[in-house]
Amino acid sequence: MDRFQEMQVFVRIADRSSFSLAAEDLQIPRATVTNLIKRLEKRIGTRLLERTTRQVRLTHEGDAYYHRCVRLLADLEETESFFRNASPKGLLRANLQGTLAKHFVVPALGDFLAQYPDITLHVGEDDRLVDLVREGVDCVLRAGALQDSTLIARQVAQMEQVTVASPAYLERHGVPITLEDLQSHFAVDYVSSATGRPTSLDFLVGKDVVERHLKARISVTGADLYTGAALSGLGLVQVPRYRIAKELAEGRLLVVLPETPPPLMPVSVLYPQNRQLSARVRVFTQWLAQRFSLTVS
């Protein structure tokens, strides 16, 4: 049994958390599976699996090895399918920013899977930065300015943003007419996962972007909390218009400073630059770009 077959057995054990189930799936004897893993661990010089009478789980080293095996096996499958002129197949691990996933991606994922029936999706939701290689993620969908130079980004959309506050907040503090009026106002601070510091409020004045750092009584780290704090009258926020369309229509949030709006927010798919772009990631990125072009005005 060659090394790729050893990897396949190891990955199946990790996925099923069981030697017996892995043996059944692969239709090989249970003893063969056990001996193969022993040989694999001896060859690479570390324990990959913790085995008890009740469960099988990955060690720290096993987890790292698992993600590499998944990628190698997927690349092998893809290489073989390329020469068979087959459609993309295998597991695609994507991590999506939550509100983008909810509004634009998940409602149409059935169409993507129907178009590419041999692809299996594993989708995670996060606003935080993700270590794609360490966490075994193929690509991520994120909004905002991108700072990580180790990743390749393909922009798939630009979102209109607005500065808003609740009617109760504006009644207490007044409606700002100019940027100078912001000196007497409060913001809800959104703490960046990249820097650990609050982001500024940004305004377009002509072609220039002007930053303002307002006083704040609350800071948050999530998109829903950010909008929720504004609805509670805790300060000004800047958000993509799509995210608060209902609140704007109902008058629970009001747009301020419309003559100096925030700059457009880019939405991008990111993937590691030191890896050849797989067919799975390529078609998923193309599908996302088409999806956003149809839904973002």
CYANA upper distance limits for C-alpha pairs under 8 A (distance plus 0.5 A):
  1 MET  CA      5 GLN  CA      6.57
  1 MET  CA      6 GLU  CA      7.35
  2 ASP  CA      6 GLU  CA      6.92
  3 ARG  CA      7 MET  CA      6.70
  4 PHE  CA      8 GLN  CA      6.75
  4 PHE  CA     73 LEU  CA      7.78
  5 GLN  CA      9 VAL  CA      6.86
  6 GLU  CA     10 PHE  CA      6.70
  6 GLU  CA     36 LEU  CA      7.22
  6 GLU  CA     37 ILE  CA      7.98
  6 GLU  CA     40 LEU  CA      7.64
  7 MET  CA     11 VAL  CA      6.53
  7 MET  CA     69 CYS  CA      6.55
  7 MET  CA     73 LEU  CA      8.30
  8 GLN  CA     12 ARG  CA      6.67
  8 GLN  CA     69 CYS  CA      8.34
  8 GLN  CA     73 LEU  CA      7.91
  9 VAL  CA     13 ILE  CA      6.73
  9 VAL  CA     22 ALA  CA      7.55
  9 VAL  CA     26 LEU  CA      8.19
  9 VAL  CA     33 VAL  CA      7.58
 10 PHE  CA     14 ALA  CA      6.77
 10 PHE  CA     37 ILE  CA      7.36
 10 PHE  CA     66 TYR  CA      8.26
 11 VAL  CA     15 ASP  CA      6.57
 11 VAL  CA     66 TYR  CA      6.78
 11 VAL  CA     69 CYS  CA      7.59
 11 VAL  CA     70 VAL  CA      7.55
 12 ARG  CA     16 ARG  CA      6.51
 12 ARG  CA     22 ALA  CA      5.98
 13 ILE  CA     17 SER  CA      5.94
 13 ILE  CA     18 SER  CA      5.90
 13 ILE  CA     19 PHE  CA      6.07
 13 ILE  CA     21 LEU  CA      8.05
 13 ILE  CA     22 ALA  CA      5.66
 14 ALA  CA     18 SER  CA      7.78
 14 ALA  CA     56 VAL  CA      8.11
 14 ALA  CA     57 ARG  CA      7.34
 14 ALA  CA     58 LEU  CA      7.26
 14 ALA  CA     66 TYR  CA      8.16
 16 ARG  CA     21 LEU  CA      6.97
 16 ARG  CA     22 ALA  CA      6.87
 17 SER  CA     55 GLN  CA      7.10
 17 SER  CA     56 VAL  CA      5.50
 17 SER  CA     57 ARG  CA      6.70
 18 SER  CA     22 ALA  CA      6.64
 18 SER  CA     55 GLN  CA      7.39
 18 SER  CA     56 VAL  CA      6.30
 19 PHE  CA     23 ALA  CA      6.64
 19 PHE  CA     30 ARG  CA      7.30
 19 PHE  CA     33 VAL  CA      7.31
 19 PHE  CA     34 THR  CA      7.69
 19 PHE  CA     56 VAL  CA      8.30
 20 SER  CA     24 GLU  CA      6.76
 20 SER  CA     30 ARG  CA      6.38
 21 LEU  CA     25 ASP  CA      6.60
 22 ALA  CA     26 LEU  CA      6.63
 22 ALA  CA     33 VAL  CA      8.49
 23 ALA  CA     27 GLN  CA      6.15
 23 ALA  CA     28 ILE  CA      5.72
 23 ALA  CA     29 PRO  CA      6.50
 23 ALA  CA     30 ARG  CA      5.84
 23 ALA  CA     33 VAL  CA      6.87
 24 GLU  CA     28 ILE  CA      7.19
 24 GLU  CA     29 PRO  CA      8.36
 24 GLU  CA     30 ARG  CA      8.45
 28 ILE  CA     32 THR  CA      7.30
 28 ILE  CA     33 VAL  CA      7.82
 29 PRO  CA     33 VAL  CA      7.13
 30 ARG  CA     34 THR  CA      6.89
 31 ALA  CA     35 ASN  CA      6.64
 32 THR  CA     36 LEU  CA      6.46
 33 VAL  CA     37 ILE  CA      6.81
 34 THR  CA     38 LYS  CA      6.85
 35 ASN  CA     39 ARG  CA      6.67
 36 LEU  CA     40 LEU  CA      6.61
 37 ILE  CA     41 GLU  CA      6.59
 38 LYS  CA     42 LYS  CA      6.62
 39 ARG  CA     43 ARG  CA      6.59
 40 LEU  CA     44 ILE  CA      6.88
 41 GLU  CA     45 GLY  CA      6.23
 41 GLU  CA     46 THR  CA      5.97
 41 GLU  CA     47 ARG  CA      6.08
 41 GLU  CA     48 LEU  CA      7.00
 42 LYS  CA     46 THR  CA      7.32
 46 THR  CA     61 GLU  CA      7.90
 47 ARG  CA     59 THR  CA      7.53
 47 ARG  CA     61 GLU  CA      7.74
 47 ARG  CA     62 GLY  CA      7.52
 48 LEU  CA     58 LEU  CA      6.47
 48 LEU  CA     59 THR  CA      5.89
 48 LEU  CA     60 HIS  CA      8.20
 48 LEU  CA     61 GLU  CA      6.44
 48 LEU  CA     62 GLY  CA      4.39
 48 LEU  CA     63 ASP  CA      8.06
 48 LEU  CA     65 TYR  CA      8.21
 49 LEU  CA     56 VAL  CA      7.09
 49 LEU  CA     57 ARG  CA      6.16
 49 LEU  CA     58 LEU  CA      5.14
 49 LEU  CA     59 THR  CA      5.96
 49 LEU  CA     62 GLY  CA      6.67
 50 GLU  CA     56 VAL  CA      6.21
 50 GLU  CA     57 ARG  CA      5.84
 50 GLU  CA     58 LEU  CA      6.60
 50 GLU  CA     59 THR  CA      6.71
 51 ARG  CA     55 GLN  CA      6.77
 51 ARG  CA     56 VAL  CA      5.25
 51 ARG  CA     57 ARG  CA      7.32
 52 THR  CA     56 VAL  CA      6.90
 58 LEU  CA     62 GLY  CA      5.51
 58 LEU  CA     63 ASP  CA      6.03
 59 THR  CA     63 ASP  CA      6.55
 60 HIS  CA     64 ALA  CA      7.12
 61 GLU  CA     65 TYR  CA      6.67
 62 GLY  CA     66 TYR  CA      6.36
 63 ASP  CA     67 HIS  CA      7.01
 64 ALA  CA     68 ARG  CA      7.12
 64 ALA  CA    134 ARG  CA      7.44
 65 TYR  CA     69 CYS  CA      6.62
 66 TYR  CA     70 VAL  CA      6.67
 67 HIS  CA     71 ARG  CA      6.89
 67 HIS  CA    134 ARG  CA      8.01
 67 HIS  CA    135 GLU  CA      7.63
 67 HIS  CA    136 GLY  CA      5.57
 68 ARG  CA     72 LEU  CA      6.67
 68 ARG  CA    136 GLY  CA      7.87
 69 CYS  CA     73 LEU  CA      6.49
 70 VAL  CA     74 ALA  CA      6.55
 71 ARG  CA     75 ASP  CA      6.59
 71 ARG  CA    136 GLY  CA      8.14
 72 LEU  CA     76 LEU  CA      6.68
 73 LEU  CA     77 GLU  CA      6.71
 74 ALA  CA     78 GLU  CA      6.61
 74 ALA  CA     90 GLY  CA      6.62
 74 ALA  CA     91 LEU  CA      7.60
 75 ASP  CA     79 THR  CA      6.52
 75 ASP  CA    278 SER  CA      8.21
 76 LEU  CA     80 GLU  CA      6.82
 77 GLU  CA     81 SER  CA      6.67
 77 GLU  CA     89 LYS  CA      8.16
 77 GLU  CA     90 GLY  CA      7.87
 78 GLU  CA     82 PHE  CA      6.56
 78 GLU  CA     88 PRO  CA      7.39
 78 GLU  CA     89 LYS  CA      7.34
 78 GLU  CA     90 GLY  CA      8.22
 78 GLU  CA    278 SER  CA      8.31
 78 GLU  CA    279 ALA  CA      8.01
 79 THR  CA     83 PHE  CA      7.34
 80 GLU  CA     84 ARG  CA      7.05
 81 SER  CA     85 ASN  CA      6.57
 81 SER  CA     86 ALA  CA      5.57
 81 SER  CA     87 SER  CA      7.80
 81 SER  CA     88 PRO  CA      7.95
 81 SER  CA     89 LYS  CA      8.48
 82 PHE  CA     86 ALA  CA      6.57
 87 SER  CA    116 TYR  CA      7.70
 87 SER  CA    118 ASP  CA      7.92
 88 PRO  CA    116 TYR  CA      7.54
 88 PRO  CA    118 ASP  CA      7.16
 88 PRO  CA    119 ILE  CA      7.11
 88 PRO  CA    279 ALA  CA      6.20
 88 PRO  CA    280 ARG  CA      6.04
 89 LYS  CA    116 TYR  CA      8.14
 89 LYS  CA    117 PRO  CA      8.34
 89 LYS  CA    118 ASP  CA      4.99
 89 LYS  CA    119 ILE  CA      5.00
 89 LYS  CA    120 THR  CA      8.04
 89 LYS  CA    280 ARG  CA      7.30
 90 GLY  CA    118 ASP  CA      6.89
 90 GLY  CA    119 ILE  CA      5.46
 90 GLY  CA    120 THR  CA      6.43
 90 GLY  CA    280 ARG  CA      8.22
 91 LEU  CA    119 ILE  CA      6.43
 91 LEU  CA    120 THR  CA      5.24
 91 LEU  CA    121 LEU  CA      6.41
 91 LEU  CA    122 HIS  CA      7.64
 92 LEU  CA    119 ILE  CA      7.32
 92 LEU  CA    120 THR  CA      6.58
 92 LEU  CA    121 LEU  CA      5.52
 92 LEU  CA    122 HIS  CA      6.62
 92 LEU  CA    138 ASP  CA      6.98
 92 LEU  CA    280 ARG  CA      6.98
 92 LEU  CA    281 VAL  CA      7.70
 93 ARG  CA    121 LEU  CA      6.58
 93 ARG  CA    122 HIS  CA      5.22
 93 ARG  CA    123 VAL  CA      6.50
 93 ARG  CA    124 GLY  CA      8.36
 93 ARG  CA    136 GLY  CA      7.89
 93 ARG  CA    137 VAL  CA      5.58
 93 ARG  CA    138 ASP  CA      5.73
 93 ARG  CA    139 CYS  CA      7.41
 94 ALA  CA    121 LEU  CA      7.91
 94 ALA  CA    122 HIS  CA      6.79
 94 ALA  CA    123 VAL  CA      5.51
 94 ALA  CA    124 GLY  CA      6.83
 94 ALA  CA    137 VAL  CA      6.47
 94 ALA  CA    138 ASP  CA      6.37
 94 ALA  CA    139 CYS  CA      5.61
 94 ALA  CA    140 VAL  CA      6.06
 94 ALA  CA    141 LEU  CA      8.28
 95 ASN  CA    123 VAL  CA      6.15
 95 ASN  CA    124 GLY  CA      5.00
 95 ASN  CA    125 GLU  CA      6.09
 95 ASN  CA    126 ASP  CA      7.19
 95 ASN  CA    137 VAL  CA      7.52
 95 ASN  CA    139 CYS  CA      6.99
 95 ASN  CA    140 VAL  CA      5.08
 95 ASN  CA    141 LEU  CA      6.89
 96 LEU  CA    100 LEU  CA      7.66
 96 LEU  CA    101 ALA  CA      6.36
 96 LEU  CA    123 VAL  CA      7.68
 96 LEU  CA    124 GLY  CA      6.64
 96 LEU  CA    125 GLU  CA      5.49
 96 LEU  CA    126 ASP  CA      6.63
 96 LEU  CA    127 ASP  CA      8.35
 96 LEU  CA    140 VAL  CA      6.14
 96 LEU  CA    141 LEU  CA      5.28
 96 LEU  CA    142 ARG  CA      7.19
 97 GLN  CA    101 ALA  CA      6.57
 97 GLN  CA    125 GLU  CA      6.24
 97 GLN  CA    126 ASP  CA      5.66
 97 GLN  CA    127 ASP  CA      5.74
 97 GLN  CA    140 VAL  CA      8.42
 97 GLN  CA    141 LEU  CA      6.50
 97 GLN  CA    142 ARG  CA      6.05
 97 GLN  CA    143 ALA  CA      7.94
 98 GLY  CA    102 LYS  CA      6.69
 98 GLY  CA    125 GLU  CA      5.89
 98 GLY  CA    126 ASP  CA      6.53
 98 GLY  CA    127 ASP  CA      7.30
 99 THR  CA    103 HIS  CA      6.60
 99 THR  CA    223 ALA  CA      8.08
 99 THR  CA    243 ARG  CA      7.91
100 LEU  CA    104 PHE  CA      6.14
100 LEU  CA    105 VAL  CA      7.22
101 ALA  CA    105 VAL  CA      5.18
101 ALA  CA    106 VAL  CA      6.03
101 ALA  CA    125 GLU  CA      8.29
102 LYS  CA    106 VAL  CA      6.29
102 LYS  CA    107 PRO  CA      7.71
103 HIS  CA    107 PRO  CA      7.70
104 PHE  CA    108 ALA  CA      7.87
104 PHE  CA    291 ARG  CA      7.84
104 PHE  CA    292 PHE  CA      7.51
104 PHE  CA    295 THR  CA      7.79
105 VAL  CA    109 LEU  CA      6.72
105 VAL  CA    288 LEU  CA      7.95
105 VAL  CA    291 ARG  CA      8.08
108 ALA  CA    112 PHE  CA      7.51
109 LEU  CA    113 LEU  CA      6.79
110 GLY  CA    114 ALA  CA      6.56
111 ASP  CA    115 GLN  CA      6.67
112 PHE  CA    116 TYR  CA      6.66
112 PHE  CA    284 PHE  CA      8.39
112 PHE  CA    287 TRP  CA      7.74
113 LEU  CA    117 PRO  CA      5.80
113 LEU  CA    118 ASP  CA      8.50
113 LEU  CA    119 ILE  CA      7.40
113 LEU  CA    120 THR  CA      8.31
119 ILE  CA    280 ARG  CA      7.81
127 ASP  CA    142 ARG  CA      8.18
127 ASP  CA    193 SER  CA      8.15
127 ASP  CA    222 GLY  CA      7.76
128 ARG  CA    193 SER  CA      5.97
128 ARG  CA    194 ALA  CA      8.06
129 LEU  CA    193 SER  CA      7.09
129 LEU  CA    194 ALA  CA      7.13
130 VAL  CA    135 GLU  CA      7.90
130 VAL  CA    140 VAL  CA      8.49
131 ASP  CA    135 GLU  CA      6.30
131 ASP  CA    137 VAL  CA      8.26
132 LEU  CA    136 GLY  CA      6.20
132 LEU  CA    137 VAL  CA      5.13
132 LEU  CA    138 ASP  CA      7.01
132 LEU  CA    139 CYS  CA      7.58
132 LEU  CA    271 TYR  CA      7.93
132 LEU  CA    272 PRO  CA      7.63
133 VAL  CA    137 VAL  CA      6.91
133 VAL  CA    138 ASP  CA      8.42
133 VAL  CA    272 PRO  CA      8.10
138 ASP  CA    271 TYR  CA      6.85
138 ASP  CA    272 PRO  CA      8.43
138 ASP  CA    281 VAL  CA      7.44
139 CYS  CA    269 VAL  CA      7.12
139 CYS  CA    270 LEU  CA      5.98
139 CYS  CA    271 TYR  CA      5.21
139 CYS  CA    272 PRO  CA      8.30
139 CYS  CA    281 VAL  CA      7.48
140 VAL  CA    269 VAL  CA      6.09
140 VAL  CA    270 LEU  CA      5.79
140 VAL  CA    271 TYR  CA      7.28
141 LEU  CA    267 VAL  CA      7.72
141 LEU  CA    268 SER  CA      6.27
141 LEU  CA    269 VAL  CA      5.09
141 LEU  CA    270 LEU  CA      6.99
142 ARG  CA    267 VAL  CA      6.26
142 ARG  CA    268 SER  CA      6.07
142 ARG  CA    269 VAL  CA      7.04
142 ARG  CA    270 LEU  CA      8.24
143 ALA  CA    265 MET  CA      7.12
143 ALA  CA    266 PRO  CA      6.24
143 ALA  CA    267 VAL  CA      4.81
143 ALA  CA    268 SER  CA      6.86
144 GLY  CA    265 MET  CA      5.89
144 GLY  CA    266 PRO  CA      5.83
144 GLY  CA    267 VAL  CA      6.85
145 ALA  CA    265 MET  CA      8.10
145 ALA  CA    266 PRO  CA      7.31
150 THR  CA    272 PRO  CA      7.05
150 THR  CA    273 GLN  CA      6.73
151 LEU  CA    270 LEU  CA      6.53
151 LEU  CA    271 TYR  CA      5.97
151 LEU  CA    272 PRO  CA      5.14
151 LEU  CA    273 GLN  CA      5.69
152 ILE  CA    270 LEU  CA      5.95
152 ILE  CA    271 TYR  CA      5.93
152 ILE  CA    272 PRO  CA      6.50
152 ILE  CA    273 GLN  CA      5.78
153 ALA  CA    268 SER  CA      6.41
153 ALA  CA    269 VAL  CA      6.04
153 ALA  CA    270 LEU  CA      4.92
153 ALA  CA    271 TYR  CA      7.24
154 ARG  CA    268 SER  CA      5.79
154 ARG  CA    269 VAL  CA      5.76
154 ARG  CA    270 LEU  CA      7.01
154 ARG  CA    285 THR  CA      8.48
155 GLN  CA    266 PRO  CA      7.16
155 GLN  CA    267 VAL  CA      6.20
155 GLN  CA    268 SER  CA      4.60
155 GLN  CA    269 VAL  CA      6.91
155 GLN  CA    289 ALA  CA      8.43
156 VAL  CA    266 PRO  CA      8.26
156 VAL  CA    267 VAL  CA      6.25
156 VAL  CA    268 SER  CA      5.90
156 VAL  CA    269 VAL  CA      7.57
156 VAL  CA    288 LEU  CA      7.36
156 VAL  CA    289 ALA  CA      5.07
156 VAL  CA    292 PHE  CA      7.19
156 VAL  CA    293 SER  CA      8.29
157 ALA  CA    266 PRO  CA      6.40
157 ALA  CA    267 VAL  CA      5.54
157 ALA  CA    268 SER  CA      7.56
157 ALA  CA    289 ALA  CA      7.57
157 ALA  CA    292 PHE  CA      6.61
157 ALA  CA    293 SER  CA      7.52
157 ALA  CA    296 VAL  CA      7.95
158 GLN  CA    264 LEU  CA      6.25
158 GLN  CA    265 MET  CA      5.80
158 GLN  CA    266 PRO  CA      4.91
158 GLN  CA    267 VAL  CA      6.41
159 MET  CA    240 PRO  CA      6.52
159 MET  CA    241 ARG  CA      8.12
159 MET  CA    264 LEU  CA      5.84
159 MET  CA    265 MET  CA      5.35
159 MET  CA    266 PRO  CA      6.80
159 MET  CA    267 VAL  CA      7.88
159 MET  CA    296 VAL  CA      7.84
160 GLU  CA    240 PRO  CA      6.10
160 GLU  CA    241 ARG  CA      6.42
160 GLU  CA    242 TYR  CA      8.47
160 GLU  CA    263 PRO  CA      8.01
160 GLU  CA    264 LEU  CA      5.59
160 GLU  CA    265 MET  CA      7.07
161 GLN  CA    238 GLN  CA      7.07
161 GLN  CA    239 VAL  CA      5.84
161 GLN  CA    240 PRO  CA      4.56
161 GLN  CA    241 ARG  CA      5.76
161 GLN  CA    261 PRO  CA      7.54
161 GLN  CA    262 PRO  CA      6.20
161 GLN  CA    263 PRO  CA      7.31
161 GLN  CA    264 LEU  CA      6.54
161 GLN  CA    265 MET  CA      7.32
162 VAL  CA    238 GLN  CA      6.03
162 VAL  CA    239 VAL  CA      6.27
162 VAL  CA    240 PRO  CA      6.77
162 VAL  CA    241 ARG  CA      6.47
162 VAL  CA    255 VAL  CA      6.98
162 VAL  CA    256 VAL  CA      8.34
162 VAL  CA    258 PRO  CA      7.99
162 VAL  CA    261 PRO  CA      6.47
162 VAL  CA    262 PRO  CA      6.61
163 THR  CA    236 LEU  CA      7.32
163 THR  CA    237 VAL  CA      6.23
163 THR  CA    238 GLN  CA      4.95
163 THR  CA    239 VAL  CA      7.29
163 THR  CA    255 VAL  CA      6.18
163 THR  CA    256 VAL  CA      6.19
163 THR  CA    257 LEU  CA      7.41
163 THR  CA    258 PRO  CA      8.14
163 THR  CA    261 PRO  CA      7.32
163 THR  CA    262 PRO  CA      7.51
164 VAL  CA    230 ALA  CA      8.23
164 VAL  CA    236 LEU  CA      6.25
164 VAL  CA    237 VAL  CA      6.14
164 VAL  CA    238 GLN  CA      6.86
164 VAL  CA    239 VAL  CA      8.41
164 VAL  CA    253 LEU  CA      6.60
164 VAL  CA    254 LEU  CA      5.77
164 VAL  CA    255 VAL  CA      4.96
164 VAL  CA    256 VAL  CA      6.14
165 ALA  CA    169 TYR  CA      6.94
165 ALA  CA    170 LEU  CA      7.27
165 ALA  CA    230 ALA  CA      6.22
165 ALA  CA    231 LEU  CA      7.65
165 ALA  CA    233 GLY  CA      7.40
165 ALA  CA    235 GLY  CA      6.81
165 ALA  CA    236 LEU  CA      5.43
165 ALA  CA    237 VAL  CA      7.12
165 ALA  CA    253 LEU  CA      5.93
165 ALA  CA    254 LEU  CA      6.10
165 ALA  CA    255 VAL  CA      7.37
165 ALA  CA    256 VAL  CA      7.93
166 SER  CA    170 LEU  CA      6.91
166 SER  CA    230 ALA  CA      6.65
166 SER  CA    231 LEU  CA      5.98
166 SER  CA    232 SER  CA      7.68
166 SER  CA    233 GLY  CA      5.85
166 SER  CA    235 GLY  CA      8.47
166 SER  CA    252 ARG  CA      6.41
166 SER  CA    253 LEU  CA      5.04
166 SER  CA    254 LEU  CA      6.57
167 PRO  CA    171 GLU  CA      6.55
167 PRO  CA    233 GLY  CA      8.15
167 PRO  CA    251 GLY  CA      8.35
167 PRO  CA    252 ARG  CA      7.23
167 PRO  CA    253 LEU  CA      7.01
167 PRO  CA    254 LEU  CA      7.19
168 ALA  CA    172 ARG  CA      6.92
168 ALA  CA    233 GLY  CA      6.37
169 TYR  CA    173 HIS  CA      6.65
169 TYR  CA    174 GLY  CA      8.30
169 TYR  CA    233 GLY  CA      5.15
169 TYR  CA    234 LEU  CA      7.33
169 TYR  CA    235 GLY  CA      7.20
170 LEU  CA    174 GLY  CA      5.28
170 LEU  CA    175 VAL  CA      5.95
171 GLU  CA    175 VAL  CA      8.17
173 HIS  CA    184 SER  CA      8.11
173 HIS  CA    185 HIS  CA      7.17
175 VAL  CA    256 VAL  CA      7.59
176 PRO  CA    181 ASP  CA      5.73
176 PRO  CA    182 LEU  CA      6.84
176 PRO  CA    256 VAL  CA      7.31
176 PRO  CA    257 LEU  CA      7.26
177 ILE  CA    181 ASP  CA      6.99
177 ILE  CA    256 VAL  CA      8.13
177 ILE  CA    257 LEU  CA      6.57
178 THR  CA    182 LEU  CA      7.92
178 THR  CA    257 LEU  CA      7.33
179 LEU  CA    257 LEU  CA      8.34
181 ASP  CA    185 HIS  CA      7.96
182 LEU  CA    186 PHE  CA      8.25
182 LEU  CA    214 LEU  CA      7.73
183 GLN  CA    214 LEU  CA      7.50
185 HIS  CA    214 LEU  CA      7.33
185 HIS  CA    215 LYS  CA      7.57
185 HIS  CA    235 GLY  CA      7.98
185 HIS  CA    236 LEU  CA      8.32
186 PHE  CA    214 LEU  CA      6.16
186 PHE  CA    215 LYS  CA      5.47
186 PHE  CA    216 ALA  CA      5.75
186 PHE  CA    217 ARG  CA      7.95
186 PHE  CA    234 LEU  CA      8.03
186 PHE  CA    235 GLY  CA      5.46
186 PHE  CA    236 LEU  CA      6.80
187 ALA  CA    214 LEU  CA      6.13
187 ALA  CA    215 LYS  CA      6.63
187 ALA  CA    216 ALA  CA      5.57
187 ALA  CA    217 ARG  CA      8.22
187 ALA  CA    234 LEU  CA      7.87
187 ALA  CA    235 GLY  CA      4.87
187 ALA  CA    236 LEU  CA      4.99
187 ALA  CA    237 VAL  CA      6.70
188 VAL  CA    216 ALA  CA      6.27
188 VAL  CA    217 ARG  CA      7.62
188 VAL  CA    218 ILE  CA      6.27
188 VAL  CA    219 SER  CA      6.40
188 VAL  CA    220 VAL  CA      8.03
188 VAL  CA    226 TYR  CA      7.40
188 VAL  CA    229 ALA  CA      7.37
188 VAL  CA    230 ALA  CA      7.53
188 VAL  CA    234 LEU  CA      7.01
188 VAL  CA    235 GLY  CA      5.61
188 VAL  CA    236 LEU  CA      6.46
188 VAL  CA    237 VAL  CA      6.44
189 ASP  CA    198 PRO  CA      5.93
189 ASP  CA    199 THR  CA      7.26
189 ASP  CA    200 SER  CA      8.45
189 ASP  CA    216 ALA  CA      6.72
189 ASP  CA    218 ILE  CA      6.82
189 ASP  CA    219 SER  CA      4.87
189 ASP  CA    220 VAL  CA      6.77
189 ASP  CA    226 TYR  CA      8.44
189 ASP  CA    237 VAL  CA      8.46
190 TYR  CA    198 PRO  CA      5.72
190 TYR  CA    199 THR  CA      6.31
190 TYR  CA    219 SER  CA      6.26
190 TYR  CA    220 VAL  CA      5.69
190 TYR  CA    221 THR  CA      6.32
190 TYR  CA    222 GLY  CA      8.14
190 TYR  CA    226 TYR  CA      7.20
191 VAL  CA    195 THR  CA      8.44
191 VAL  CA    196 GLY  CA      6.37
191 VAL  CA    197 ARG  CA      5.67
191 VAL  CA    198 PRO  CA      4.62
191 VAL  CA    199 THR  CA      6.66
191 VAL  CA    219 SER  CA      7.04
191 VAL  CA    220 VAL  CA      6.47
191 VAL  CA    221 THR  CA      5.72
192 SER  CA    196 GLY  CA      5.69
192 SER  CA    197 ARG  CA      6.15
192 SER  CA    198 PRO  CA      6.47
192 SER  CA    199 THR  CA      6.82
192 SER  CA    221 THR  CA      7.52
193 SER  CA    197 ARG  CA      8.44
193 SER  CA    221 THR  CA      8.00
198 PRO  CA    219 SER  CA      8.00
200 SER  CA    211 GLU  CA      6.50
200 SER  CA    212 ARG  CA      6.24
200 SER  CA    213 HIS  CA      5.72
200 SER  CA    214 LEU  CA      8.39
201 LEU  CA    211 GLU  CA      6.25
201 LEU  CA    212 ARG  CA      5.69
201 LEU  CA    213 HIS  CA      6.86
201 LEU  CA    214 LEU  CA      8.37
201 LEU  CA    237 VAL  CA      8.18
201 LEU  CA    238 GLN  CA      7.36
201 LEU  CA    262 PRO  CA      8.23
202 ASP  CA    209 VAL  CA      6.79
202 ASP  CA    210 VAL  CA      6.11
202 ASP  CA    211 GLU  CA      5.11
202 ASP  CA    212 ARG  CA      6.82
202 ASP  CA    262 PRO  CA      5.87
202 ASP  CA    263 PRO  CA      7.59
203 PHE  CA    209 VAL  CA      5.98
203 PHE  CA    210 VAL  CA      5.64
203 PHE  CA    211 GLU  CA      6.98
203 PHE  CA    260 THR  CA      5.97
203 PHE  CA    261 PRO  CA      5.88
203 PHE  CA    262 PRO  CA      4.95
203 PHE  CA    263 PRO  CA      7.02
204 LEU  CA    208 ASP  CA      6.18
204 LEU  CA    209 VAL  CA      5.20
204 LEU  CA    210 VAL  CA      6.80
204 LEU  CA    260 THR  CA      5.61
204 LEU  CA    261 PRO  CA      6.14
204 LEU  CA    262 PRO  CA      6.23
204 LEU  CA    263 PRO  CA      6.42
205 VAL  CA    209 VAL  CA      6.69
205 VAL  CA    210 VAL  CA      7.27
205 VAL  CA    260 THR  CA      6.25
209 VAL  CA    263 PRO  CA      7.84
216 ALA  CA    235 GLY  CA      7.98
217 ARG  CA    234 LEU  CA      7.96
218 ILE  CA    234 LEU  CA      8.01
220 VAL  CA    225 LEU  CA      6.80
220 VAL  CA    226 TYR  CA      6.61
221 THR  CA    225 LEU  CA      7.80
221 THR  CA    226 TYR  CA      7.98
222 GLY  CA    226 TYR  CA      6.63
223 ALA  CA    227 THR  CA      6.91
224 ASP  CA    228 GLY  CA      6.45
225 LEU  CA    229 ALA  CA      6.47
226 TYR  CA    230 ALA  CA      7.13
226 TYR  CA    237 VAL  CA      7.89
227 THR  CA    231 LEU  CA      6.82
227 THR  CA    237 VAL  CA      7.92
227 THR  CA    239 VAL  CA      8.38
227 THR  CA    244 ILE  CA      8.45
228 GLY  CA    232 SER  CA      6.74
229 ALA  CA    233 GLY  CA      7.08
229 ALA  CA    234 LEU  CA      6.06
229 ALA  CA    235 GLY  CA      7.80
230 ALA  CA    234 LEU  CA      5.97
230 ALA  CA    235 GLY  CA      6.10
230 ALA  CA    236 LEU  CA      6.84
230 ALA  CA    237 VAL  CA      6.94
230 ALA  CA    253 LEU  CA      8.31
231 LEU  CA    252 ARG  CA      7.27
231 LEU  CA    253 LEU  CA      7.14
238 GLN  CA    262 PRO  CA      7.70
239 VAL  CA    243 ARG  CA      7.57
239 VAL  CA    244 ILE  CA      8.22
240 PRO  CA    244 ILE  CA      7.88
240 PRO  CA    265 MET  CA      7.89
241 ARG  CA    245 ALA  CA      6.46
244 ILE  CA    248 LEU  CA      6.63
245 ALA  CA    249 ALA  CA      6.66
246 LYS  CA    250 GLU  CA      6.67
247 GLU  CA    251 GLY  CA      6.56
247 GLU  CA    252 ARG  CA      5.59
247 GLU  CA    253 LEU  CA      6.13
248 LEU  CA    252 ARG  CA      6.62
248 LEU  CA    253 LEU  CA      5.67
248 LEU  CA    254 LEU  CA      6.69
248 LEU  CA    255 VAL  CA      8.41
257 LEU  CA    261 PRO  CA      7.06
269 VAL  CA    285 THR  CA      7.17
277 LEU  CA    281 VAL  CA      7.02
277 LEU  CA    282 ARG  CA      6.95
278 SER  CA    282 ARG  CA      6.60
279 ALA  CA    283 VAL  CA      6.64
280 ARG  CA    284 PHE  CA      6.66
281 VAL  CA    285 THR  CA      6.45
282 ARG  CA    286 GLN  CA      6.71
283 VAL  CA    287 TRP  CA      6.53
284 PHE  CA    288 LEU  CA      6.64
285 THR  CA    289 ALA  CA      6.74
286 GLN  CA    290 GLN  CA      6.80
287 TRP  CA    291 ARG  CA      6.50
288 LEU  CA    292 PHE  CA      6.65
289 ALA  CA    293 SER  CA      6.67
290 GLN  CA    294 LEU  CA      6.86
291 ARG  CA    295 THR  CA      6.92
292 PHE  CA    296 VAL  CA      6.02
293 SER  CA    297 SER  CA      8.11
